[in-house]
Amino acid sequence: MRAKLLACIAFGIAIPSGAQTIPPKEAALLDAKLGKVTARGRTYFYKNIDTAGCPAVTPACRTTAYVVTGDVVLLGRVRGGAIEAQFGNGVRETRGWLPLSAVALIPITVPSLSDWRGNWVRDDEANIDITSGGRPGTLSFAGTALWNSHDPEARERGSVHVGQIDTKGTPRAGRVSLVDFDGDCKIRARRIGPYLVIADNYFCGGASVTFSGIYKRRR
């Protein structure tokens, strides 16, 4: 803990006090269903509800982002002929809506401990290493997340915000709850299909830093 506090001070990070809950939007991803793209070729994402008239499978709502046949996606709400979907490849996350007819639900199996272990990457700003926790049934979670690291001026000023976790937990039925920073940082994780899904309370580092998102195993 002392090492992490010193690291945060070195980066000018304020250590939060007081417990905060995980926001509903992030928490909802933990209960997503698992699906596979069955449509041939490219299937485009459609805009979210923050755009007038969307989501809808219409030219006006269509984006340039797409998935292809066989891609595995996380699925949420259904509205008309569209279903909320999220896809990750370890480089970037894509969120939006897909045509309901383009995906099919696939079974979810309970992962073993070995299914958790590895180096997991959300994008170039967040990664988590999961290793044996030393005691039977436990795992160790150690990771780093950044905010604003793509801004050259922020990097030059040293104002890139940093978050780190180093904690242990015992998964049950593919899920685990974690705490760090004396309980201020709260994380819930789920292993589902090829993904590690993370939702935190934004209290795991500097301002705006979050580990939340979907991760792919790099090794």
N, C-alpha and C positions, 0 to 999 in steps of 0.2 A: 504494500500500500504506500509506504513512504516513497519508494522509487517512482510510482505513478504520480504522486502529488508533486514531486520535484519536477518531473517531466512536464506536467501541466503548467507549473509556474514558469518554467523556462519558455514555454510557448505563449505565455500571457493568457492562459485559460482560467476562467473563473470556475471554481468548484461549487456546484449548486448545493443548496441545503434544503431539506424537506422533501418528502416523497411526492412523486407525481404519478398519475396513472398513465397507462399507454393510451394514446388517442384512438378513438373508435375506428378510424379509417385504416390505421396500421393493424389494429387488433383483428379487424374483419378478414384480413388476408390469411390469418392463421386458420380460418375455417373454410378456406376455398376448396372447391372440388377440383379433381384432376381430369384433364381432358386431352384429347389428341386431335390434331387437325386432320380431317379426312378428305376435305375437298382437294381436288387436283390443282397443281400449280401454286400460284400465289393467292393467298387470302389476305385482303387488306383490312387493317384496323379502321374503325370508325370513331369519330370524335365523341367526347364525353358530354355529360349533361350541362356543362358550363358553356356550351355553344347552342344557340337558339335552334330548336328543331331537332336536336340530337339527344341521345343516340338514335340513329335510324340508318338502315341500310340503303342510303341514297347517295348519289354523286356529291351532293353538297356536304355531306358528313364524312366522306371518305378521306383518309389520310394517305401519306406516301409510305407509311410503315406497313410491313406485311410479315406473315409467317408462311411456311410452306408445308406440303404434305408430310405428315409424320411428326411435326413439331409438337412437343408436349407443353401445354399451357395450364395456368391456374384459372379457374372459372368462378364467377360470382353470380350477381343478380341477372335476371332475365327481364328484358323490356321489349315487348313486341317480338320482332324477328331477330333481335340482337341479344348477345350474352356478354357480360363484362368479362374481360380476359386480361391476363398479364403473362408476358413472356420474358425470360432472361437467358442470356448466353455467357455471362461472366464478363461481358464488355459493356453492355448497357441493358436497361430494362425498358420494355415497351408496354404501356398500359392503354387500354381503350376498350372497344367493343368489337366483337366478331359476329358474322352471321351465324345464327343459331344452327342453321343447317350444315355449317362447315366443320363442326366439331362433334366429337362423341365422348361421352364419359368413359373413363377407364378405371379399373379397380385400384384401390389403395391398399397396399400391404404394410404391415407393421415392420419397421426397419429394425435390424439388429444393431448392436453397438458398433460393429465394423462398418455399417452403412453410414454412420455419423462421421467417422474419422476421416481426416484429410484436410487439405487447404482449400477453403471455400472463398470464392471471389464474387462480389456483387458487381463491381466495376473497378476503375483505377483509383477509387477513393475509399474503398472498404474491403477488407478481407478478414477472415477468421480461421485460425488453426484449431482443429479439434483433435485432441489426443487422449490417450488413456488417463483417467483421473487418479490412478494409483490404487484405489480401492475397488473391489468388485462392483460392477454396474455403474461406475461413475466415469464422467468424462471431463476433461479440462478444455476450457474455451478461452483463447487468447487472440485478441484482434485489435486492429487499428482502423479508425474511420477519420476522414478529412472532410472539411467544408471549405469551399472557395479556393481549392488548390489549382484550378484551371485559370485563375486570374493572375496574369504576370505581375501586375502591380501589387496584388496581395502577397504574392510570394516574395517580392522585393522588400515590402514593408515588414515582412514577418508576421502578417496578420491572417495566415491560414489557420483555421481552427482545427484542433485535434481532439480525438477521443480515443481512449484505450480501455480494453477490458481484459481481465485476467481472473477467471473465476471457475468454479466447478459446479456440476450438477448431475442429477441422476434421471435420465430419460425414462418416461413411462408412456407406452403406447404411441411412440413417435413424437412425443412432446416433452419439453423441459422448461422450467422457469428458473431464471438466474437473477442474482443480485450482485452488485459490485459497488465500490465507493461507499462502504458502510451502509448499504441499503438504498442510497439515493438513486443509483442506476438500476433500473428494472428492465429485464429482457425476457421475452417469451420466444421460444424457438420450436419449429416443427420440421421434421424430415418428411417430405412428401414427394414421391416419384424421384426425378433427378434433382430436386431442389432442396435447399435449406432455406426456410422462410424465417425471417427475423422481424420482430416488432419490439421497439423499445420506447421509453418515455421521454426521450430527448434530454435525459439527465446523465448521459454517459460521456460527457466531455464538454468542449467549448460550445458557445452559442451556435445554434442551428445544426450542430453535429448530430447525426443519427446513424445507427447501424441498420435501421429498418430497410427491408427489401428482400429480394429473392437472389439467392447465391447459387452458383454452379461450382462443382468440385473441379479444381485444377489438377490436383494430384492426390 
